[in-house]
Amino acid sequence: MTQNMPNLPSKRQKSNAAAKFIYERSLPLFRRMMESGLVRINILDSEKYGLSSCDDFGMGNTIFTDIRFWLDEFIEGIDSNMVLTVQQDSVLCHHFDIDLWKQFAYVGAPWAPWVMGARNCDGMRDIWRDNASKCNGLEKHRPDESMSLICTQGHGGLVGNGGLSLRNRNWMVEAIRRCPTGFSGLGAQEDVFFSTVLNALNATMPTAFEAALFSVESIFAEQTFEYFFALETKDIMETIQRLWGSENGVSLYNRMHRVNSTSYTVPLGFHQPWNYGHAENCQGVSSNLCSNILTTVIGECKFLKYIYNISEMTGGRLN
């Protein structure tokens, strides 16, 4: 006796269902982008990438460190070589020109030293030293020399949080080919894997200050001076012009600091900005400064309210 097999939905049907789901939950601007054909929805094969289900992306380790993702899921000549990753606990605050960032192999929020077990940049050097033997074809890259320059002026810093990140596809492929991994790369999370390997391969990586202008998770741009190296005012403004734009970027930066000269710079976006501390102390700064920071962040980041409960995040001080 033959048993009729259920008709499983095709990839096109899944894609249409996903598009409907996304459209119904989107704000008007994104809806207009979908209506104009500016959004392509691609359904990932959950079995191919080891996902528990098609709607559970997890931490991204099994996807981002799988070379097939970077080679198979993009259309050459149509899709950009630069990939913006925005996880559900991330938010964009400002418009930005992606071309101003395309010189970097990988951009993500800087990590505070305690993320590397309080060993700061030496922690990343230790990860590389302990795992470099798993990599291949490193002769032309001079990784030992590259790693010695981490966190020094003009070189990559302790950066790369993946929750809100900008990635060069070619460099993602190069990192995986040089240091193949079946799961999470060097026994670390995918963002630590890519940051470590790309620094070793002498890819162009942002300094901690540059990265904090793009995204913040645990430390703001001005706080990077406490952990890495400080910049003169003229160098700060040059960096703002270079990465935020000479007209709009400088105007945005000046507006933030004119309204509240004690506040930190609100980046282009955030990933879990209060994940590493209580809202009440804003990463350990004074309560006065804390209120200033929160007020500025909420004023500059209009979409924050869609992913965070502002009242809860600020201990009821702001709504």
Backbone torsions as a table, in degrees:
resi	resn	phi	psi	omega
1	MET	NA	129.7	-179.3
2	THR	-92.5	135.9	179.3
3	GLN	-102.6	128.2	179.4
4	ASN	-68.4	127.4	177.7
5	MET	-82.5	141.3	178.6
6	PRO	-65.3	146.1	176.9
7	ASN	-77.4	111.7	180.0
8	LEU	-80.8	143.8	-180.0
9	PRO	-63.7	140.7	178.2
10	SER	-75.0	168.9	178.4
11	LYS	-62.0	-37.7	178.6
12	ARG	-63.9	-41.8	178.7
13	GLN	-63.9	-40.8	177.5
14	LYS	-63.1	-40.9	-179.1
15	SER	-64.8	-42.3	179.0
16	ASN	-64.2	-40.9	179.1
17	ALA	-64.7	-40.8	178.7
18	ALA	-65.0	-40.7	179.4
19	ALA	-61.9	-42.6	179.0
20	LYS	-63.2	-43.8	-179.9
21	PHE	-60.5	-46.2	-178.5
22	ILE	-67.6	-44.6	-177.2
23	TYR	-59.6	-44.6	-176.9
24	GLU	-65.5	-22.0	-177.0
25	ARG	-107.0	6.8	-175.5
26	SER	-94.6	158.2	172.8
27	LEU	-80.2	162.0	-174.1
28	PRO	-52.6	-39.9	-177.5
29	LEU	-60.9	-45.9	-178.8
30	PHE	-70.3	-33.9	176.2
31	ARG	-60.2	-42.5	179.5
32	ARG	-64.3	-36.3	177.2
33	MET	-63.5	-41.3	178.1
34	MET	-65.0	-42.7	-179.4
35	GLU	-64.5	-28.9	-178.7
36	SER	-87.7	1.1	179.6
37	GLY	78.0	21.2	-178.6
38	LEU	-90.6	-0.2	-178.4
39	VAL	-121.7	125.7	173.8
40	ARG	-111.9	124.3	-178.9
41	ILE	-100.4	126.0	-178.1
42	ASN	-119.9	122.6	179.7
43	ILE	-87.4	120.9	-180.0
44	LEU	-80.5	145.0	176.8
45	ASP	-76.9	110.3	-174.7
46	SER	-63.7	-34.8	179.0
47	GLU	-70.3	-41.5	-179.0
48	LYS	-57.5	-39.9	-175.2
49	TYR	-104.9	10.7	175.0
50	GLY	66.9	34.0	178.3
51	LEU	-88.5	147.9	180.0
52	SER	-68.8	-28.1	174.8
53	SER	-160.7	167.4	-174.7
54	CYS	-69.9	-17.1	179.0
55	ASP	-108.6	15.8	177.7
56	ASP	-118.8	97.3	-176.8
57	PHE	-76.8	-18.8	-178.1
58	GLY	62.3	-146.1	-179.8
59	MET	-87.9	-3.6	179.0
60	GLY	87.2	-2.4	-176.3
61	ASN	-60.7	-47.1	-175.3
62	THR	-72.0	-18.3	-179.8
63	ILE	-91.8	-56.3	-172.6
64	PHE	-66.6	-28.7	179.1
65	THR	-92.9	7.8	175.0
66	ASP	-97.0	116.1	-174.8
67	ILE	-60.9	-25.7	-179.3
68	ARG	-63.8	-30.7	178.9
69	PHE	-61.0	-46.5	-176.0
70	TRP	-74.6	-24.5	-178.4
71	LEU	-94.6	-31.7	-171.1
72	ASP	-100.1	-25.5	-168.4
73	GLU	-95.9	4.2	-178.5
74	PHE	-123.9	149.2	-179.1
75	ILE	-100.7	114.1	-179.0
76	GLU	-62.3	138.3	179.3
77	GLY	84.3	-12.1	178.2
78	ILE	-117.2	-53.9	179.6
79	ASP	-78.6	146.3	179.1
80	SER	-68.9	152.8	173.3
81	ASN	-75.1	-17.8	177.8
82	MET	-96.7	127.9	-175.5
83	VAL	-116.7	122.5	176.9
84	LEU	-93.6	120.4	177.9
85	THR	-101.0	121.7	179.2
86	VAL	-127.7	101.4	177.5
87	GLN	-79.1	167.3	-170.5
88	GLN	-66.0	-17.7	177.5
89	ASP	-101.4	25.0	178.0
90	SER	-116.4	161.1	179.4
91	VAL	-149.5	140.8	172.8
92	LEU	-95.7	137.4	-176.5
93	CYS	-106.8	-33.2	-174.0
94	HIS	-132.1	154.7	168.4
95	HIS	-65.4	148.4	174.3
96	PHE	-150.4	156.9	179.8
97	ASP	-96.6	110.6	-175.4
98	ILE	-63.7	-26.2	-179.8
99	ASP	-64.0	-25.4	179.6
100	LEU	-73.4	-11.0	-177.0
101	TRP	-114.5	-2.1	-169.3
102	LYS	-74.0	-6.1	175.6
103	GLN	-73.4	-16.7	-177.2
104	PHE	-89.2	144.9	176.2
105	ALA	-75.0	-32.3	-174.0
106	TYR	-163.3	129.8	179.6
107	VAL	-129.1	127.1	174.4
108	GLY	-153.3	164.8	-176.5
109	ALA	-54.5	144.8	176.2
110	PRO	-69.5	149.3	176.0
111	TRP	-96.0	140.6	171.2
112	ALA	-71.1	155.5	-175.6
113	PRO	-53.6	-34.1	-175.5
114	TRP	-66.9	-15.4	177.2
115	VAL	-65.0	-31.9	178.0
116	MET	-96.6	29.8	178.4
117	GLY	68.4	37.5	177.9
118	ALA	64.2	12.0	-179.8
119	ARG	-97.1	4.3	174.9
120	ASN	54.6	-139.8	-176.6
121	CYS	-67.6	-24.4	177.1
122	ASP	-62.9	-28.2	178.2
123	GLY	-62.1	-40.7	178.5
124	MET	-70.5	-37.4	176.7
125	ARG	-62.7	-38.4	178.9
126	ASP	-64.5	-42.1	178.6
127	ILE	-59.0	-44.1	-179.0
128	TRP	-66.3	-46.8	-177.9
129	ARG	-59.7	-38.3	-177.3
130	ASP	-76.3	-18.3	-172.5
131	ASN	-124.4	-2.8	-175.5
132	ALA	-60.4	-26.3	-178.7
133	SER	-64.8	-17.5	179.0
134	LYS	-81.1	-7.9	-175.0
135	CYS	-98.9	169.0	-177.0
136	ASN	-142.1	162.3	175.6
137	GLY	58.9	41.1	-174.6
138	LEU	-94.2	-2.4	-170.9
139	GLU	-53.6	-44.5	-174.9
140	LYS	-77.9	-11.8	-173.6
141	HIS	-91.1	-18.9	-177.6
142	ARG	49.1	57.9	-173.8
143	PRO	-61.3	-34.9	-179.3
144	ASP	-61.9	-42.0	178.4
145	GLU	-66.9	-41.7	179.9
146	SER	-62.0	-43.9	-177.0
147	MET	-68.9	-27.4	179.3
148	SER	-69.8	-18.4	-177.0
149	LEU	-94.1	-6.1	180.0
150	ILE	-54.7	136.0	175.4
151	CYS	71.5	9.9	173.9
152	THR	-96.3	162.2	-174.6
153	GLN	-56.1	128.8	177.6
154	GLY	84.5	2.7	-179.9
155	HIS	-124.5	167.5	-178.1
156	GLY	-56.9	149.2	179.9
157	GLY	-110.5	-166.1	178.8
158	LEU	-82.1	76.7	-170.9
159	VAL	-132.0	161.6	170.4
160	GLY	133.5	20.2	176.2
161	ASN	-53.6	130.7	-170.7
162	GLY	-87.4	-12.6	-174.8
163	GLY	-59.4	-41.1	171.2
164	LEU	-128.4	104.5	-172.1
165	SER	-147.1	158.0	177.2
166	LEU	-120.0	125.5	-171.4
167	ARG	-129.5	139.0	173.9
168	ASN	-88.7	118.5	-174.9
169	ARG	-59.3	-41.1	-179.1
170	ASN	-60.5	-39.1	179.6
171	TRP	-73.3	-31.3	175.0
172	MET	-61.6	-44.3	179.2
173	VAL	-64.1	-44.3	-179.7
174	GLU	-60.6	-42.9	-179.4
175	ALA	-62.7	-43.7	-178.3
176	ILE	-69.0	-39.0	179.2
177	ARG	-66.0	-38.9	-179.5
178	ARG	-72.7	-35.6	-177.5
179	CYS	-129.8	72.9	-175.6
180	PRO	-57.2	143.4	-179.9
181	THR	-146.9	138.6	179.2
182	GLY	-84.6	-17.8	-177.8
183	PHE	-141.5	-84.4	-169.4
184	SER	-120.4	22.8	168.0
185	GLY	61.1	110.6	175.7
186	LEU	55.8	24.0	179.8
187	GLY	69.4	18.0	-176.4
188	ALA	-122.4	171.6	173.2
189	GLN	-63.6	157.4	-174.2
190	GLU	-60.8	-35.1	-178.3
191	ASP	-70.3	-36.1	175.4
192	VAL	-67.4	-39.6	177.4
193	PHE	-56.8	-54.2	-176.7
194	PHE	-65.7	-41.7	-179.9
195	SER	-62.2	-43.4	-179.5
196	THR	-65.5	-50.8	-176.0
197	VAL	-66.1	-43.2	-178.2
198	LEU	-66.7	-37.0	173.4
199	ASN	-61.7	-42.2	180.0
200	ALA	-65.7	-34.9	-179.4
201	LEU	-80.0	4.0	178.8
202	ASN	63.1	30.2	172.7
203	ALA	-69.3	157.2	178.8
204	THR	-75.2	113.1	-178.4
205	MET	-119.1	149.1	180.0
206	PRO	-74.5	154.6	169.6
207	THR	-72.2	169.5	179.3
208	ALA	-60.6	-40.3	179.7
209	PHE	-64.5	-45.5	179.1
210	GLU	-60.8	-44.4	-179.2
211	ALA	-62.9	-36.9	-179.0
212	ALA	-72.8	-17.1	171.7
213	LEU	-74.7	-25.6	177.7
214	PHE	-83.2	-51.3	-175.6
215	SER	-150.0	150.5	176.0
216	VAL	-127.3	134.7	170.4
217	GLU	-118.4	-52.9	-176.6
218	SER	-123.1	-24.2	179.4
219	ILE	-136.3	138.4	178.1
220	PHE	-79.4	168.9	-176.9
221	ALA	-54.8	-46.3	-177.8
222	GLU	-66.8	-27.5	179.2
223	GLN	-72.8	-21.0	178.3
224	THR	-63.5	-25.3	179.5
225	PHE	-64.8	-28.8	-179.4
226	GLU	-72.2	-30.9	-173.0
227	TYR	-101.9	-26.4	-174.3
228	PHE	-120.5	-97.5	176.5
229	PHE	-142.3	148.7	-176.7
230	ALA	-88.4	159.0	177.3
231	LEU	-119.4	148.0	172.1
232	GLU	-72.4	158.7	-178.3
233	THR	-55.7	-41.9	-178.6
234	LYS	-64.1	-34.6	178.6
235	ASP	-72.7	-35.2	175.9
236	ILE	-61.5	-47.4	-177.5
237	MET	-67.5	-35.6	177.0
238	GLU	-63.1	-40.1	180.0
239	THR	-67.7	-41.3	177.0
240	ILE	-59.0	-47.3	179.9
241	GLN	-61.3	-41.8	-175.7
242	ARG	-69.0	-36.8	-172.9
243	LEU	-106.3	-22.2	179.1
244	TRP	-108.3	-11.0	-179.1
245	GLY	104.3	138.5	-171.5
246	SER	-68.3	-26.0	-178.4
247	GLU	-103.7	-66.0	-176.8
248	ASN	-64.3	-39.7	-177.6
249	GLY	-64.7	-46.1	179.8
250	VAL	-65.1	-39.9	178.9
251	SER	-62.3	-42.6	178.7
252	LEU	-63.5	-47.0	-180.0
253	TYR	-61.4	-46.6	-178.8
254	ASN	-63.8	-36.8	179.6
255	ARG	-63.0	-44.5	179.6
256	MET	-58.8	-45.0	-173.2
257	HIS	-86.6	-15.0	174.3
258	ARG	-79.0	-41.0	179.5
259	VAL	-65.2	-39.2	-177.9
260	ASN	-147.0	97.2	-172.7
261	SER	-67.3	-16.3	-178.8
262	THR	-93.3	-5.4	-172.9
263	SER	-80.9	161.9	174.8
264	TYR	-86.0	164.2	-179.7
265	THR	-78.6	124.8	176.4
266	VAL	-77.7	122.6	-174.5
267	PRO	-76.0	-175.6	176.1
268	LEU	-65.7	-26.5	179.0
269	GLY	-166.7	173.9	-179.7
270	PHE	-129.1	150.7	165.1
271	HIS	-127.1	116.8	179.7
272	GLN	40.8	58.4	-171.9
273	PRO	-62.9	-22.9	179.5
274	TRP	-111.0	26.7	-178.9
275	ASN	-71.9	-30.4	-172.9
276	TYR	-100.7	14.3	178.8
277	GLY	-173.5	172.0	179.6
278	HIS	-80.8	147.6	178.1
279	ALA	-58.8	-30.1	-175.9
280	GLU	-64.6	-29.2	-177.4
281	ASN	-112.3	-1.5	175.7
282	CYS	44.6	58.4	-178.9
283	GLN	63.0	33.1	170.9
284	GLY	87.4	4.9	178.1
285	VAL	-80.8	167.7	-177.1
286	SER	-63.7	155.5	-176.9
287	SER	-62.5	-35.2	177.2
288	ASN	-61.0	-50.9	-179.7
289	LEU	-65.5	-35.1	179.2
290	CYS	-57.3	-48.2	-180.0
291	SER	-61.7	-40.1	178.5
292	ASN	-63.0	-44.0	-179.8
293	ILE	-61.8	-50.0	-177.3
294	LEU	-61.3	-42.0	179.5
295	THR	-62.2	-44.1	-179.9
296	THR	-66.1	-45.1	-179.2
297	VAL	-59.7	-48.3	-178.0
298	ILE	-65.2	-36.7	178.6
299	GLY	-68.8	-36.2	-176.4
300	GLU	-87.7	-26.2	-172.5
301	CYS	-109.3	84.1	-170.9
302	LYS	-65.6	-25.3	-177.1
303	PHE	-91.6	-1.4	-177.3
304	LEU	-57.3	-35.9	-176.2
305	LYS	-65.4	-16.6	-179.1
306	TYR	-83.1	-14.7	179.1
307	ILE	-120.8	-12.4	179.4
308	TYR	-130.9	146.1	171.0
309	ASN	-81.7	103.9	-173.8
310	ILE	-58.7	-43.3	-178.9
311	SER	-61.2	-44.1	179.9
312	GLU	-67.9	-40.6	-177.6
313	MET	-64.2	-30.5	-176.8
314	THR	-104.3	14.4	179.8
315	GLY	64.0	30.1	177.4
316	GLY	83.3	1.0	-177.1
317	ARG	-78.0	-29.8	-178.7
318	LEU	-132.4	150.4	178.9
319	ASN	-123.1	NA	NA
